[in-house]
Every structure is written in C-alpha cells, then in structure tokens.
Amino acid sequence: MDVLVCDRCGFQLDEREDILLALDGMEAWQEACRRRGEEPRGVFPCKYYFQCKGQMIQTKVKKKSGLFGRGK
C-alpha cells in the first residue's frame, strides 16, 4: 500500500482519494518549484507547508499482522 508522507513533519496521507488527487497535481507542483528556482523533493506540498516547508513523498507502508505487528 502506498502512502504520502511529509519529509519534514511526518504528516501522512493514506486515503486513496487524497493520494490520487495529490498525484494528479504532481506535475503542476513540481513545475511551480522549478520556476521558483528550487528542485522539487516530493509530489505535492504538505498540508502544513507554510509551517514546515515539507513536501509529500511517496512511500510504501508495510501491513502489520497480529497483535502489535508481531504476526500470529
């Protein structure tokens, strides 16, 4: 399962619709970064971008099984 996580504050998007919406706007965000003279680090700005200046990066989340993720 893929999620988007802020590279600065750790805020996480894990709802499928939110992730798809962010991925749809990825190209525009990256182009806006480049026009400001920055190299984009992520696919979209963090929800708290004005406070943390973070960008959402795509990562995999391992599914946990059993009590406390230890298996059965």
MITIFI-630404 format. One record per atom (N, C-alpha, C): residue number from 1; residue in three letters; atom name; x, y, z. Coordinates in pm, whole numbers, plus 50000, padded with zeros to 5 digits. Each point is the difference from the previous one (the first is absolute). Last residue first. Layout:
+-----+-----+------+-------+-------+-------+
|   n | res | atom |    xx |    yy |    zz |
+-----+-----+------+-------+-------+-------+
| NUM | Ala |   CA |     X |     Y |     Z |
...
+-----+-----+------+-------+-------+-------+
***
This chain:
+-----+-----+------+-------+-------+-------+
|   n | res | atom |    xx |    yy |    zz |
+-----+-----+------+-------+-------+-------+
|  72 | Lys |    N | 50129 | 48613 | 51398 |
|  72 | Lys |   CA | 49910 | 49916 | 50080 |
|  72 | Lys |    C | 50073 | 49910 | 50095 |
|  71 | Gly |    N | 50176 | 50498 | 49841 |
|  71 | Gly |   CA | 49958 | 49876 | 49935 |
|  71 | Gly |    C | 49914 | 49917 | 50092 |
|  70 | Arg |    N | 50178 | 50445 | 50094 |
|  70 | Arg |   CA | 50096 | 49892 | 50020 |
|  70 | Arg |    C | 49964 | 49872 | 49926 |
|  69 | Gly |    N | 49782 | 50462 | 50072 |
|  69 | Gly |   CA | 50077 | 49978 | 49879 |
|  69 | Gly |    C | 50099 | 49885 | 50008 |
|  68 | Phe |    N | 49671 | 50132 | 50347 |
|  68 | Phe |   CA | 50120 | 50085 | 49996 |
|  68 | Phe |    C | 50089 | 49970 | 49880 |
|  67 | Leu |    N | 49648 | 49647 | 50028 |
|  67 | Leu |   CA | 50010 | 50096 | 50107 |
|  67 | Leu |    C | 50136 | 50071 | 49995 |
|  66 | Gly |    N | 49830 | 49800 | 49537 |
|  66 | Gly |   CA | 50001 | 49954 | 50137 |
|  66 | Gly |    C | 50013 | 50114 | 50099 |
|  65 | Ser |    N | 50174 | 50123 | 49534 |
|  65 | Ser |   CA | 49907 | 49889 | 50026 |
|  65 | Ser |    C | 50013 | 49960 | 50146 |
|  64 | Lys |    N | 50108 | 50437 | 49629 |
|  64 | Lys |   CA | 50031 | 49931 | 50123 |
|  64 | Lys |    C | 49896 | 49890 | 50021 |
|  63 | Lys |    N | 50202 | 50259 | 49544 |
|  63 | Lys |   CA | 49882 | 49961 | 50076 |
|  63 | Lys |    C | 50045 | 49923 | 50123 |
|  62 | Lys |    N | 50288 | 50388 | 49740 |
|  62 | Lys |   CA | 49985 | 49856 | 50020 |
|  62 | Lys |    C | 49875 | 49973 | 50082 |
|  61 | Val |    N | 50112 | 50411 | 49657 |
|  61 | Val |   CA | 49974 | 49968 | 50140 |
|  61 | Val |    C | 49980 | 49851 | 50010 |
|  60 | Lys |    N | 50257 | 50370 | 49635 |
|  60 | Lys |   CA | 49922 | 49878 | 50025 |
|  60 | Lys |    C | 49982 | 49984 | 50151 |
|  59 | Thr |    N | 50064 | 50478 | 49713 |
|  59 | Thr |   CA | 50070 | 49891 | 50066 |
|  59 | Thr |    C | 49906 | 49883 | 50019 |
|  58 | Gln |    N | 50076 | 50544 | 49780 |
|  58 | Gln |   CA | 49927 | 49874 | 49989 |
|  58 | Gln |    C | 50084 | 49888 | 50062 |
|  57 | Ile |    N | 49989 | 50542 | 50131 |
|  57 | Ile |   CA | 50072 | 49901 | 49921 |
|  57 | Ile |    C | 49922 | 49869 | 50005 |
|  56 | Met |    N | 49917 | 50564 | 50093 |
|  56 | Met |   CA | 49953 | 49863 | 50017 |
|  56 | Met |    C | 50077 | 49908 | 49906 |
|  55 | Gln |    N | 50178 | 50469 | 50233 |
|  55 | Gln |   CA | 49935 | 49949 | 49881 |
|  55 | Gln |    C | 49967 | 49853 | 50021 |
|  54 | Gly |    N | 50110 | 50476 | 50333 |
|  54 | Gly |   CA | 50020 | 49863 | 49955 |
|  54 | Gly |    C | 49925 | 49967 | 49873 |
|  53 | Lys |    N | 50039 | 50403 | 50318 |
|  53 | Lys |   CA | 50068 | 50005 | 49870 |
|  53 | Lys |    C | 50028 | 49861 | 49943 |
|  52 | Cys |    N | 49761 | 50167 | 50424 |
|  52 | Cys |   CA | 50114 | 49908 | 49999 |
|  52 | Cys |    C | 50083 | 50003 | 49871 |
|  51 | Gln |    N | 49614 | 50300 | 50087 |
|  51 | Gln |   CA | 50069 | 49985 | 50127 |
|  51 | Gln |    C | 50128 | 49917 | 49986 |
|  50 | Phe |    N | 49718 | 50070 | 49626 |
|  50 | Phe |   CA | 50042 | 50133 | 50044 |
|  50 | Phe |    C | 50072 | 49995 | 50135 |
|  49 | Tyr |    N | 49811 | 49597 | 49808 |
|  49 | Tyr |   CA | 50115 | 50051 | 49926 |
|  49 | Tyr |    C | 50050 | 50135 | 50053 |
|  48 | Tyr |    N | 49655 | 49632 | 50122 |
|  48 | Tyr |   CA | 50055 | 50101 | 50091 |
|  48 | Tyr |    C | 50123 | 50069 | 49939 |
|  47 | Lys |    N | 49781 | 49655 | 49766 |
|  47 | Lys |   CA | 49884 | 50075 | 50047 |
|  47 | Lys |    C | 50046 | 50117 | 50088 |
|  46 | Cys |    N | 50352 | 49826 | 49643 |
|  46 | Cys |   CA | 49935 | 49950 | 50121 |
|  46 | Cys |    C | 49880 | 50089 | 50034 |
|  45 | Pro |    N | 50165 | 49957 | 49486 |
|  45 | Pro |   CA | 50036 | 50064 | 50127 |
|  45 | Pro |    C | 49924 | 49937 | 50116 |
|  44 | Phe |    N | 50142 | 49705 | 49571 |
|  44 | Phe |   CA | 49900 | 50101 | 50032 |
|  44 | Phe |    C | 50043 | 50069 | 50130 |
|  43 | Val |    N | 50265 | 49657 | 49796 |
|  43 | Val |   CA | 49896 | 50005 | 49898 |
|  43 | Val |    C | 49899 | 50112 | 50023 |
|  42 | Gly |    N | 50539 | 50010 | 50153 |
|  42 | Gly |   CA | 49885 | 49912 | 50013 |
|  42 | Gly |    C | 49898 | 50020 | 49890 |
|  41 | Arg |    N | 50414 | 50244 | 50040 |
|  41 | Arg |   CA | 50039 | 49879 | 50073 |
|  41 | Arg |    C | 49887 | 49897 | 50000 |
|  40 | Pro |    N | 50162 | 50436 | 49653 |
|  40 | Pro |   CA | 49896 | 49935 | 50082 |
|  40 | Pro |    C | 50052 | 49872 | 50065 |
|  39 | Glu |    N | 50286 | 50445 | 49880 |
|  39 | Glu |   CA | 49980 | 49866 | 49944 |
|  39 | Glu |    C | 49896 | 49931 | 50089 |
|  38 | Glu |    N | 50054 | 50549 | 49901 |
|  38 | Glu |   CA | 50023 | 49888 | 50091 |
|  38 | Glu |    C | 49983 | 49869 | 49925 |
|  37 | Gly |    N | 49917 | 50463 | 49839 |
|  37 | Gly |   CA | 50142 | 49972 | 50009 |
|  37 | Gly |    C | 50035 | 49888 | 50096 |
|  36 | Arg |    N | 49561 | 50169 | 49848 |
|  36 | Arg |   CA | 50052 | 50076 | 50114 |
|  36 | Arg |    C | 50150 | 49977 | 50019 |
|  35 | Arg |    N | 49768 | 49764 | 49665 |
|  35 | Arg |   CA | 49989 | 50142 | 49964 |
|  35 | Arg |    C | 50049 | 50090 | 50113 |
|  34 | Arg |    N | 49974 | 49532 | 50073 |
|  34 | Arg |   CA | 50109 | 50032 | 49907 |
|  34 | Arg |    C | 49998 | 50147 | 49959 |
|  33 | Cys |    N | 49645 | 49835 | 50267 |
|  33 | Cys |   CA | 50128 | 49999 | 50075 |
|  33 | Cys |    C | 50114 | 50044 | 49910 |
|  32 | Ala |    N | 49582 | 49938 | 49799 |
|  32 | Ala |   CA | 50000 | 50121 | 50083 |
|  32 | Ala |    C | 50129 | 50010 | 50081 |
|  31 | Glu |    N | 49927 | 49607 | 49753 |
|  31 | Glu |   CA | 50030 | 50112 | 49910 |
|  31 | Glu |    C | 50005 | 50132 | 50078 |
|  30 | Gln |    N | 49865 | 49616 | 50230 |
|  30 | Gln |   CA | 50142 | 49991 | 49968 |
|  30 | Gln |    C | 50043 | 50113 | 49907 |
|  29 | Trp |    N | 49541 | 49963 | 50109 |
|  29 | Trp |   CA | 50079 | 50035 | 50118 |
|  29 | Trp |    C | 50149 | 50000 | 49968 |
|  28 | Ala |    N | 49702 | 49853 | 49665 |
|  28 | Ala |   CA | 49987 | 50144 | 50021 |
|  28 | Ala |    C | 50083 | 50046 | 50119 |
|  27 | Glu |    N | 49977 | 49536 | 49912 |
|  27 | Glu |   CA | 50074 | 50069 | 49894 |
|  27 | Glu |    C | 49996 | 50152 | 50018 |
|  26 | Met |    N | 49745 | 49719 | 50299 |
|  26 | Met |   CA | 50144 | 49990 | 50017 |
|  26 | Met |    C | 50078 | 50081 | 49896 |
|  25 | Gly |    N | 49506 | 49908 | 50081 |
|  25 | Gly |   CA | 50057 | 50135 | 50002 |
|  25 | Gly |    C | 50152 | 50003 | 50008 |
|  24 | Asp |    N | 49753 | 49587 | 50000 |
|  24 | Asp |   CA | 49951 | 50073 | 49883 |
|  24 | Asp |    C | 50061 | 50140 | 49991 |
|  23 | Leu |    N | 50084 | 49732 | 50380 |
|  23 | Leu |   CA | 50077 | 49953 | 49885 |
|  23 | Leu |    C | 49957 | 50069 | 49871 |
|  22 | Ala |    N | 49756 | 50089 | 50396 |
|  22 | Ala |   CA | 50135 | 50056 | 50009 |
|  22 | Ala |    C | 50084 | 49959 | 49880 |
|  21 | Leu |    N | 49573 | 49812 | 50037 |
|  21 | Leu |   CA | 49989 | 50144 | 49973 |
|  21 | Leu |    C | 50137 | 50067 | 50003 |
|  20 | Leu |    N | 49971 | 49546 | 50125 |
|  20 | Leu |   CA | 49978 | 50016 | 49856 |
|  20 | Leu |    C | 49991 | 50147 | 49962 |
|  19 | Ile |    N | 50030 | 49896 | 50457 |
|  19 | Ile |   CA | 50125 | 49967 | 49932 |
|  19 | Ile |    C | 49986 | 50020 | 49849 |
|  18 | Asp |    N | 49617 | 50048 | 50268 |
|  18 | Asp |   CA | 50094 | 50110 | 50025 |
|  18 | Asp |    C | 50132 | 49978 | 49926 |
|  17 | Glu |    N | 49677 | 49656 | 49988 |
|  17 | Glu |   CA | 49954 | 50116 | 49922 |
|  17 | Glu |    C | 50095 | 50118 | 50016 |
|  16 | Arg |    N | 50078 | 49603 | 50261 |
|  16 | Arg |   CA | 50025 | 49980 | 49856 |
|  16 | Arg |    C | 49963 | 50122 | 49917 |
|  15 | Glu |    N | 50165 | 50025 | 50511 |
|  15 | Glu |   CA | 49873 | 49977 | 49931 |
|  15 | Glu |    C | 50026 | 49997 | 49849 |
|  14 | Asp |    N | 50336 | 50104 | 50332 |
|  14 | Asp |   CA | 49985 | 49857 | 49971 |
|  14 | Asp |    C | 49866 | 49965 | 49936 |
|  13 | Leu |    N | 50393 | 50406 | 50157 |
|  13 | Leu |   CA | 49876 | 49981 | 49925 |
|  13 | Leu |    C | 49990 | 49852 | 49968 |
|  12 | Gln |    N | 50293 | 50300 | 50394 |
|  12 | Gln |   CA | 49980 | 49886 | 49910 |
|  12 | Gln |    C | 49863 | 50002 | 49935 |
|  11 | Phe |    N | 50428 | 50306 | 50280 |
|  11 | Phe |   CA | 49856 | 49989 | 49970 |
|  11 | Phe |    C | 49979 | 49894 | 49893 |
|  10 | Gly |    N | 50436 | 50157 | 50178 |
|  10 | Gly |   CA | 49947 | 49865 | 50015 |
|  10 | Gly |    C | 49851 | 49985 | 49978 |
|   9 | Cys |    N | 50338 | 50385 | 49965 |
|   9 | Cys |   CA | 49924 | 49988 | 50125 |
|   9 | Cys |    C | 49940 | 49861 | 50021 |
|   8 | Arg |    N | 50301 | 50092 | 49617 |
|   8 | Arg |   CA | 50044 | 50086 | 50109 |
|   8 | Arg |    C | 49926 | 49972 | 50131 |
|   7 | Asp |    N | 49916 | 49788 | 49568 |
|   7 | Asp |   CA | 50142 | 49976 | 50027 |
|   7 | Asp |    C | 50053 | 50088 | 50113 |
|   6 | Cys |    N | 49489 | 49790 | 49903 |
|   6 | Cys |   CA | 50078 | 50124 | 49994 |
|   6 | Cys |    C | 50144 | 49971 | 50040 |
|   5 | Val |    N | 49671 | 49635 | 49769 |
|   5 | Val |   CA | 50047 | 50045 | 50130 |
|   5 | Val |    C | 50083 | 50126 | 49982 |
|   4 | Leu |    N | 49625 | 49633 | 49740 |
|   4 | Leu |   CA | 50082 | 50119 | 49984 |
|   4 | Leu |    C | 50034 | 50051 | 50139 |
|   3 | Val |    N | 49888 | 49476 | 49809 |
|   3 | Val |   CA | 49950 | 50117 | 50072 |
|   3 | Val |    C | 50092 | 50116 | 49966 |
|   2 | Asp |    N | 49872 | 49452 | 49822 |
|   2 | Asp |   CA | 50075 | 50125 | 49993 |
|   2 | Asp |    C | 49931 | 50107 | 50083 |
|   1 | Met |    N | 50013 | 49432 | 50011 |
|   1 | Met |   CA | 49916 | 50118 | 50000 |
|   1 | Met |    C | 50089 | 50124 | 50000 |
+-----+-----+------+-------+-------+-------+
***
